[in-house]
Amino acid sequence: MIEEKKRQAELELPRDCTFSPEDWRILAQYWYPVATAAEVQDQPVAVKLLDMKLVCYRSGGKVVIARDLCFHRGAPLSKGWVENGEIVCPYHGFRYNCEGKCTAVPAHPSAKISPKLKLIVYPAIERYGLIWTCLADAPEQIPAFPAWDDPDYINILIPSFDIAGSSGRQMEGFLDVSHFAYVHTATFGDRNNTEVPQYKVWREGETELVAEYWSTVSNYGKGQENPAPEGFQWLREFRVFAPFAASLTVYFPDEGRLKILNCASPVSARYTRLFCPISRNFDKNAPLEDTVKFNLQVFQEDAEMVESQTPEDLPLDLQAEAHIPADRTSIAYRQLLSSLGLGQNYTS
């Protein structure tokens, strides 16, 4: 009975939830990154996922993620501190261990501590330089990104990037192949190369999509030396991990591979924190700062579109917006989200 009540509390909708209750409970079943590993040290960090306020910190090297709430008087633990591996509430000094158990009530040091004084703790996994969690404690479903652990690749973790738009819209923009020539003209797009050739999209399993897109649109940035032979066919291979993650492999000349993991973490229905680990097996001695600057510029170009789209939500009803053949990946993505059970008036 106690465990059942705990489970129900963990799945209780956050206050002022911006999602429909049905959509929130579905999305809560999946894993998302909430911070970079470098951000989470001994000092508590406040983050938000699906409107739920969380606190992250390290206890003896272990990452702890909990509801950012002391049940005594509702103070945010993220304003407290960590001492001897325990988080201390800033209001009355209550202490909690890494399992969430209250170990000290300073006002009554010898009194028995109520079992109600226990934090709601969520699972935490550190991978690809990111801290991941799941609000429903579902089995691990972190996207595959094997290049990160391949010694032939160098790794770059772009700083997290906030977007005042929905995770579904951001994801669809990442998968879109016809906007390069118009949105990314300052980085790599070419207004003289707008045609989108036919390409293939297919489902793999219940929650994954794969798309293979061949074109002559270069992936080298403006001002960069382009050693690709004239007419070189660039392959961009997308793999979607529902609901809000996708990897992109770009096939460069001479067996070069650029691998990007796009992780749109839904802070709320209309706000996204983007995390983006990148691996490549070429230009290993090039300044990493250049890669970071280039990708942040690409993110900003995309964000200007995502933040201004109407409707703000991603419509899963395919009759709600017009489509062209170049949209086959986004159409398949919307169908994939529908298959998860998300509502047609989807709010993410």
C-alpha positions as CSV (number, residue, x, y, z in Angstrom):
1,M,0.0,0.0,0.0
2,I,2.8,2.4,0.9
3,E,4.6,1.7,-2.4
4,E,1.4,2.2,-4.4
5,K,0.8,5.6,-2.7
6,K,4.4,6.5,-3.5
7,R,4.0,5.6,-7.1
8,Q,0.8,7.6,-7.4
9,A,2.6,10.6,-5.8
10,E,5.4,10.3,-8.3
11,L,2.9,10.4,-11.2
12,E,0.9,13.2,-9.8
13,L,0.7,16.1,-12.3
14,P,2.9,19.1,-11.5
15,R,1.2,22.3,-10.4
16,D,0.2,24.5,-13.3
17,C,0.9,21.7,-15.7
18,T,1.0,22.9,-19.3
19,F,0.2,19.5,-20.8
20,S,-3.0,17.6,-20.9
21,P,-3.1,15.0,-18.1
22,E,-3.2,12.2,-20.7
23,D,-0.2,13.5,-22.7
24,W,1.7,14.2,-19.5
25,R,1.3,10.7,-18.2
26,I,2.5,9.3,-21.5
27,L,5.5,11.6,-21.8
28,A,6.5,10.9,-18.2
29,Q,7.2,7.3,-19.2
30,Y,10.3,8.3,-21.2
31,W,13.8,9.3,-20.4
32,Y,15.2,12.8,-21.0
33,P,18.4,14.7,-20.3
34,V,18.0,17.5,-17.7
35,A,21.5,18.8,-17.3
36,T,25.1,18.3,-18.5
37,A,27.2,16.2,-16.2
38,A,29.6,19.1,-15.7
39,E,26.8,21.3,-14.3
40,V,25.9,18.8,-11.6
41,Q,28.4,18.9,-8.8
42,D,28.1,19.2,-5.0
43,Q,26.0,22.4,-5.2
44,P,22.3,21.6,-5.9
45,V,21.1,22.6,-9.4
46,A,17.4,23.4,-10.1
47,V,16.0,22.0,-13.3
48,K,12.5,21.4,-14.7
49,L,11.2,18.5,-16.8
50,L,7.6,18.3,-18.0
51,D,6.7,21.2,-15.6
52,M,8.1,19.2,-12.7
53,K,10.6,21.1,-10.6
54,L,13.6,18.9,-9.8
55,V,16.9,19.2,-7.9
56,C,20.1,17.6,-9.1
57,Y,23.3,17.1,-7.1
58,R,26.1,14.6,-6.4
59,S,26.4,12.6,-3.2
60,G,29.7,10.8,-2.9
61,G,30.1,10.8,-6.7
62,K,26.5,9.5,-7.2
63,V,24.1,11.7,-9.1
64,V,20.8,12.3,-7.2
65,I,17.6,13.7,-8.8
66,A,14.7,14.4,-6.6
67,R,11.5,16.6,-6.4
68,D,12.7,20.1,-5.6
69,L,10.6,20.2,-2.5
70,C,11.0,19.7,1.3
71,F,7.7,18.2,2.5
72,H,8.0,20.0,5.8
73,R,7.1,23.5,4.5
74,G,7.6,23.3,0.8
75,A,11.0,25.0,0.5
76,P,13.0,24.3,-2.7
77,L,16.0,22.1,-1.9
78,S,17.9,23.6,-4.8
79,K,18.4,26.7,-2.6
80,G,20.1,24.5,0.0
81,W,23.5,22.8,0.0
82,V,25.1,19.4,0.2
83,E,27.1,18.5,3.3
84,N,28.6,15.1,4.0
85,G,26.7,13.6,1.0
86,E,23.3,14.9,2.3
87,I,21.2,17.7,1.0
88,V,20.2,20.3,3.5
89,C,17.0,22.3,3.3
90,P,17.7,26.0,3.5
91,Y,14.6,26.8,5.5
92,H,14.9,24.6,8.7
93,G,18.0,22.6,8.1
94,F,16.3,19.2,7.5
95,R,18.8,16.8,6.0
96,Y,18.1,14.0,3.5
97,N,20.4,11.2,2.3
98,C,20.8,10.1,-1.3
99,E,17.8,7.7,-1.0
100,G,15.6,10.6,0.1
101,K,15.3,9.6,3.7
102,C,15.3,12.4,6.2
103,T,18.2,11.9,8.7
104,A,18.0,15.0,10.8
105,V,15.5,17.6,12.1
106,P,17.7,20.1,13.9
107,A,14.8,21.6,15.9
108,H,14.3,18.2,17.6
109,P,17.6,16.3,17.4
110,S,16.5,13.4,19.6
111,A,12.9,12.9,18.3
112,K,11.8,10.1,16.0
113,I,11.6,11.3,12.4
114,S,8.3,10.9,10.6
115,P,8.5,8.5,7.6
116,K,6.5,11.2,5.7
117,L,9.7,13.2,5.6
118,K,11.1,11.4,2.6
119,L,11.9,13.0,-0.8
120,I,10.6,11.6,-4.0
121,V,13.7,10.5,-5.8
122,Y,14.0,9.7,-9.5
123,P,16.5,7.5,-11.3
124,A,19.6,9.1,-12.7
125,I,22.0,7.9,-15.4
126,E,25.1,9.8,-16.7
127,R,25.7,9.2,-20.4
128,Y,27.2,11.1,-23.3
129,G,28.1,13.9,-20.9
130,L,24.5,14.3,-19.9
131,I,22.3,13.5,-16.8
132,W,19.2,11.6,-17.7
133,T,16.1,10.8,-15.7
134,C,12.5,9.5,-16.0
135,L,9.6,10.8,-13.9
136,A,7.8,7.4,-14.0
137,D,10.8,5.2,-13.2
138,A,10.2,3.3,-16.5
139,P,12.9,0.9,-17.8
140,E,15.9,2.7,-19.3
141,Q,15.3,4.1,-22.8
142,I,18.2,6.3,-23.5
143,P,19.0,6.7,-27.3
144,A,21.9,4.8,-28.7
145,F,24.9,6.9,-29.6
146,P,27.8,4.5,-29.9
147,A,30.2,6.9,-31.4
148,W,30.6,8.6,-28.0
149,D,32.5,5.6,-26.7
150,D,34.4,4.9,-30.0
151,P,38.1,5.8,-29.6
152,D,38.3,6.7,-33.3
153,Y,36.0,9.7,-32.6
154,I,36.4,12.9,-30.8
155,N,33.5,14.2,-28.6
156,I,32.1,17.7,-28.3
157,L,29.3,18.6,-26.0
158,I,27.6,21.8,-27.1
159,P,26.3,23.9,-24.2
160,S,22.6,23.4,-23.5
161,F,20.4,25.8,-25.6
162,D,17.0,27.1,-24.5
163,I,14.2,27.5,-27.0
164,A,10.9,29.2,-26.2
165,G,9.0,26.7,-28.3
166,S,7.8,23.1,-28.1
167,S,10.0,20.0,-28.2
168,G,7.8,18.5,-31.0
169,R,8.4,21.6,-33.2
170,Q,12.1,21.6,-32.5
171,M,12.4,17.9,-33.3
172,E,10.5,18.3,-36.6
173,G,12.8,21.2,-37.5
174,F,15.8,19.0,-36.9
175,L,14.4,16.3,-39.2
176,D,13.3,18.7,-41.9
177,V,15.5,18.7,-45.0
178,S,13.9,21.4,-47.2
179,H,14.6,24.3,-44.9
180,F,18.4,24.3,-45.3
181,A,18.4,26.8,-48.2
182,Y,16.2,29.3,-46.4
183,V,16.9,29.1,-42.7
184,H,20.6,28.2,-42.7
185,T,22.0,30.6,-45.4
186,A,24.5,32.1,-42.9
187,T,25.9,28.7,-41.9
188,F,25.7,26.0,-44.6
189,G,22.5,26.5,-46.7
190,D,22.5,27.4,-50.4
191,R,19.6,29.4,-52.0
192,N,20.7,28.0,-55.3
193,N,20.3,24.4,-54.2
194,T,16.7,24.0,-53.0
195,E,15.5,20.8,-54.6
196,V,14.8,17.9,-52.3
197,P,15.3,14.5,-54.0
198,Q,13.1,11.6,-53.2
199,Y,14.2,9.8,-50.0
200,K,13.3,6.8,-47.9
201,V,11.7,6.7,-44.4
202,W,10.8,3.6,-42.5
203,R,9.9,2.4,-39.0
204,E,12.0,0.2,-36.8
205,G,10.2,-1.3,-33.8
206,E,7.6,0.7,-31.9
207,T,9.4,3.9,-31.1
208,E,12.1,4.4,-33.9
209,L,12.2,5.9,-37.4
210,V,15.0,5.9,-39.9
211,A,15.4,8.2,-42.9
212,E,18.1,8.3,-45.5
213,Y,18.5,11.5,-47.5
214,W,21.0,12.0,-50.4
215,S,21.6,15.4,-51.8
216,T,24.4,17.7,-53.1
217,V,23.9,20.2,-50.2
218,S,27.3,20.5,-48.5
219,N,27.7,20.2,-44.7
220,Y,30.8,22.4,-44.6
221,G,30.2,25.8,-43.1
222,K,30.3,29.0,-45.0
223,G,34.0,30.1,-45.2
224,Q,35.3,26.6,-44.6
225,E,37.5,24.8,-47.1
226,N,35.3,22.3,-49.0
227,P,37.4,19.4,-50.3
228,A,34.4,17.5,-51.5
229,P,34.5,16.8,-55.3
230,E,32.0,18.6,-57.5
231,G,28.6,16.9,-57.4
232,F,29.5,14.9,-54.3
233,Q,26.4,13.2,-52.9
234,W,26.0,13.8,-49.2
235,L,24.2,11.2,-47.2
236,R,22.3,12.3,-44.1
237,E,21.0,9.4,-42.1
238,F,18.4,10.2,-39.4
239,R,17.3,7.9,-36.6
240,V,14.4,9.0,-34.4
241,F,13.9,7.9,-30.9
242,A,10.5,8.8,-29.7
243,P,9.4,11.1,-28.4
244,F,12.1,13.8,-28.5
245,A,15.5,12.5,-29.6
246,A,17.1,11.9,-32.9
247,S,20.6,11.1,-34.2
248,L,22.0,12.4,-37.5
249,T,25.0,10.8,-39.2
250,V,26.5,12.9,-42.0
251,Y,28.7,11.0,-44.5
252,F,31.7,13.2,-45.4
253,P,34.3,12.5,-48.1
254,D,37.1,10.1,-47.4
255,E,35.0,8.0,-44.9
256,G,34.5,11.0,-42.6
257,R,31.5,10.7,-40.3
258,L,29.8,13.5,-38.2
259,K,27.4,12.2,-35.7
260,I,24.9,14.4,-33.8
261,L,22.5,13.5,-31.1
262,N,19.6,16.0,-30.8
263,C,17.9,15.7,-27.5
264,A,14.9,18.1,-27.0
265,S,14.1,18.0,-23.3
266,P,10.5,19.3,-22.7
267,V,10.8,21.8,-19.8
268,S,7.1,22.6,-20.4
269,A,4.7,22.3,-23.3
270,R,6.1,25.5,-24.8
271,Y,9.7,25.5,-23.6
272,T,12.5,23.3,-24.6
273,R,16.1,22.8,-23.4
274,L,18.2,21.3,-26.2
275,F,21.2,19.0,-25.5
276,C,23.5,18.1,-28.3
277,P,26.4,15.7,-28.0
278,I,28.5,15.5,-31.2
279,S,31.2,13.0,-32.3
280,R,33.3,13.0,-35.5
281,N,36.2,10.9,-36.8
282,F,38.0,13.7,-38.8
283,D,39.5,17.2,-38.1
284,K,40.5,15.8,-34.7
285,N,43.0,18.7,-34.2
286,A,40.7,21.5,-35.2
287,P,39.7,23.9,-32.4
288,L,36.6,22.6,-30.7
289,E,35.5,26.2,-30.1
290,D,34.8,26.5,-33.8
291,T,32.5,23.5,-33.7
292,V,30.6,24.9,-30.7
293,K,30.2,28.4,-32.3
294,F,29.0,26.9,-35.6
295,N,26.4,24.7,-34.0
296,L,25.1,27.4,-31.6
297,Q,24.6,29.6,-34.7
298,V,22.6,26.8,-36.4
299,F,20.6,26.3,-33.2
300,Q,19.8,30.0,-33.2
301,E,18.7,30.0,-36.8
302,D,16.3,27.1,-36.1
303,A,15.1,28.6,-32.8
304,E,13.9,31.8,-34.6
305,M,11.5,29.6,-36.7
306,V,10.4,27.3,-33.9
307,E,9.6,30.2,-31.5
308,S,7.5,31.9,-34.1
309,Q,5.5,29.0,-35.6
310,T,1.7,28.9,-35.3
311,P,0.2,26.8,-33.8
312,E,2.8,26.5,-31.2
313,D,1.9,22.9,-30.6
314,L,2.8,20.2,-33.1
315,P,-0.4,19.1,-34.8
316,L,-0.6,15.3,-35.0
317,D,-3.8,15.5,-37.0
318,L,-2.3,15.3,-40.6
319,Q,-5.3,17.3,-41.9
320,A,-4.3,20.3,-39.7
321,E,-1.4,21.5,-42.0
322,A,-0.5,21.1,-45.6
323,H,2.3,18.7,-46.6
324,I,4.7,18.2,-49.5
325,P,6.8,15.1,-50.5
326,A,9.8,16.6,-48.8
327,D,7.9,16.3,-45.5
328,R,7.8,12.5,-45.4
329,T,10.0,12.3,-42.4
330,S,8.0,14.8,-40.4
331,I,4.8,13.1,-41.4
332,A,6.2,9.8,-40.2
333,Y,7.3,11.5,-37.0
334,R,3.8,12.8,-36.3
335,Q,2.4,9.3,-36.9
336,L,5.0,7.9,-34.5
337,L,3.9,10.3,-31.8
338,S,0.3,9.4,-32.4
339,S,1.1,5.8,-32.0
340,L,2.4,6.5,-28.5
341,G,-1.2,7.6,-27.6
342,L,-0.6,11.4,-27.6
343,G,-3.6,13.5,-28.3
344,Q,-4.4,15.0,-31.7
345,N,-4.4,18.4,-30.1
346,Y,-0.9,17.7,-28.9
347,T,0.7,20.2,-26.5
348,S,4.4,19.7,-26.7
